[in-house]
Amino acid sequence: MHDYRVNDKNGEKYNLTNEAFIGQGAQGTVYKISESRCVKIYASNQFAKMESKAFLSARGSSIIPRLYEKGAGYIIMEYLRGPSTDKYLRGKLIMPRWVTHQLGQVLQEMRRLHFTKLDSFLRHIFIDRDFKLRIIDLVNAYTVSSLFPARLFGDLKNLGLL
């Protein structure tokens, strides 16, 4: 476990050696810190600034987890309890109509939010407890230009669902 301590705005301390590890990617590591919150600790402060900016500009969007706090090298955001879309779809013979419909809505919302990166892996799109698709990993939402969801289509093709 990571031995990193985070103090939130209420002064509550999180020693991540005692917290649940969720995952790790190129930009950072995510830990569950409560039933409704998780913390993402970034490999660099630049990644934290980029993702915080994206979360703040997309605040209120139904496809983005709620941002509770941002700090030097970390953010505290809503913990999404459901599976990633790739895990949900694995082993399915056909893609459920509601997933197809909502993937289209997610892409429309990303355009509405003026994201320059419209491409996302299915592992970065979660299904929340209300069966709504929510996107995580917004670090490059405004810094990378990809106006076609090639990764998303590639993931669907690999699952045999494209």
N, C-alpha and C positions, 0 to 999 in steps of 0.2 A: 504494500500500500504506500501511497504517497504521504510523506510527512510534511504537509503544508497546512498552515492554519489560516483560517479566514474569519475575520470579525465583520459581522453584518452591521447595518445602521443602528440596530437595537442593542449592539454590544454583545450579542450572542456569539460565542466562539465555536467554530467547527474544527475539530482535529480530524483530519481526513484519514488518519490511520485507523479510526474507528468507524468510518462510514462505508457505505456500500459502493463499490466500484461499478460503474455502469459501462464505460467504454473509453477507448482512446483512439484518437485520429491524428492526422498530421498537425493540426493546430493546437490540440490540447487533450486533457483528460477530464471525464465527467464522473461526478459522484452524486449519489442520492443523499440528501441531507435531511429530508423529512418526507412525509407521505405526499406532499404537494410541491416540493422544491428540489432542485438539483443545482449543483455548482459546476461550472466549467472553468478549469484552470488552464490558462494558455501557455504555450511554449514561448511566446514572446508577447510583450505589451502591445506591439503593433497589431497582432491578431485580435487581442481584446478590444482595442480601440475600433478596429474595422467592424467587428461583429456587434459591438455596442451601438455603433452608428446605424447599422442596418436594423437592429431591433428597435431603436428609437424612431427611425423614420417609418417603420412598418407598424408601429404601435396601434393597437385596436383592430388589426386585421385578424380575421378568423382563422387564417392558416399559420399564424405565428404564435409560438408559446409566449405566455406573459413574461415580461422582464421585470424582476423585482428589484434588482440592484446591480450596479456595475462598479467595479473597483479596479485598482492597479493589478492587471493580470488575471482578472476573473470576472465572471458574471454569475448571478443567481437568477435562475429562471424557473418557470413552471415545469414540474416533472410530468411527463406524459406517460401514463400507465399502460397504454396499449402497445401492441407489437409494431415493428417497422413493417412497411408495406411488403418488402421482399420476403420477410418471414411469414407474413399472413398469406401471401400468394403461393409460396413454395408448395408444390405437390397438387395444386389445383389444375384441373383439366381445362377450365375456361375461366376467364377473368370475370368476376361478378360485375354486373351492369353498374351498380352503385360506385364501384371503384373506378371504372372507366369514366363515368360522369364526373366524379370528384377530381380525378387527375386533370381533366379538362378545366374544371373550375380553379384548381390550384394554379395552373399555367396562366389562366386569365387574370387571376389576382396578382401573380408575380409581375405580369405586364402592367397592371393598374398601379402597382407600387413602384413602377419604373426600375425594377431590377434589370441590370444588364446581363446577369447570368440567369438564364431561364432553364438551365440544365441542372439536374440533381439526380443523385443515385436514389433508387427505391429505399435503400437503407436509411436515407435521411428524411424520408416521409413517413410519419407515424400515424397510426390509427388511434384516436383518443377514445375514451370510454363512451362517447356519444356517436361513435363511428364516423367521425369527421377527420379528414386528412389534414395533418399539420406538418409543416416543414421545419427542420432544424438545420444547423450548419449554414449560417448566413454570412460567414466571413467574407466571401467573395461576391456577395449579392450585387454590389455596386462597383467592383473593381475589375471583374473579368467579364468579357463580352462573349456570350454564347446565346444566340437567339433561337437556337433549335435544341430540343431536349434529347440529344443523341445518347447520353448516358442512361436516361430513363428508358428510352426505346431499346437500348442494348440490354439493360437488365430484364426488360419484358421478353425480349427475344431469347435470352439465356434461360428463362423460366418456361419457354415454349408458349407464351401468351400474347405474342405480338401478331 
